[in-house]
């Protein structure tokens, strides 16, 4: 079964929605105008319930099917990124310093398309809970929605989400059972030395040399303390210190990211970071403080739900267009919180050639919207048949 005819019939309408959203991006939890636009469309479709103001600007809409049954959750993220847009499109961002550079405008549109179809046809039992979430790019909006009780309040049994991928063939899907995306943490290291004249380093406690040494030593965690058969990343991404050529500064700062899948690997990295920072500080006669901040947990798919979702994707795009054992990625996703709360699956869908995610020239391909909407709709109809 290819793209559903009913959904294909309003592809142009979905394009209009998506381009409106693209022109009006909002950041993190401040997605109020986006949520209002979504709610207005949902009322037009005749959904049964709309619950607004969850996680500040998120919402959950309920569509009742025919007869008793479970509740399947479908999630779309709504927030944009704090970056300028350089596409030159006639519907480019009208908000300075904000851009839909990750396709959340498209994710929202796909779920709206599925909502319209499901509200019209209702060829399913039980209920579908449409989850429109803020703050995926920062703030963990999915986690906040879970903490505010959406899974229990709406009786959600299972939950699914899609993310677009540039440079993967249009309409092709991929996913994997078990861990699919990594836990993401960040670290901050503040070094306090004793500055002075660059010509007299013996009178100082140089934080610059300490910062460089700490950055190098952190790389030994994976090369010498970590089992190479387990995926992990430790990256120092910032070093800030100094102001001119002949002054040794008082302070230095390092920042970076850690990506892991197993809690024991995460714990080992934290322990070794603490030891390295303390040891290097002592060796260079400076004070150094590590602040380690745990972020989104690993995104872990349920194996049975992956098999089910992949079978639905094959109905839409064909047997050869779905890879259901693609393997792990080191990116991160706050849908992890929803998968920790309920079994489900996270899938990627290709959108054809184009600029990559988080690129100022990125643009969601509107041809993907009917594919994603059909996938969501058939998930519901197949999981909860009448």
Buried (B, 14 or more C-beta within 10 A) or exposed (E): EEBBEBBBEBBEBBBBBBBBBBBBBBBBBBBBBBBEBBBEBBEEBEBEEBBBEBBBBBBBBBBBBEEEBBBBBBBBBBBBBBBBBEBEEEBBBEBEEBBBBBBBBBBBBBBBBBBBBBBEBBBBBBBBBBBBBBBBBBBBBBBBBBEBEBBEEBBBBBBBBBBBBBEBEBBBBBBBBBBBBBBBBBBBBBBBBBBBEBEEEEEBBBBBBBBBBBBEBBEEBBEEBBEEEEBBBBEBEEBEBBEEEEEBBBBBBBBBBBBBBBEEBBEBBBEBBEBBBBBBBEEBEBBBEBEBEEBBBBBBBBBEBBBBBBEBBBBBBEEEBBBBEBEBBBEBBBBBBBBBBBBBBBBBBBBBEBBEBEBBEBBBBBBBBBBBBBBBBBBBBBBBEE
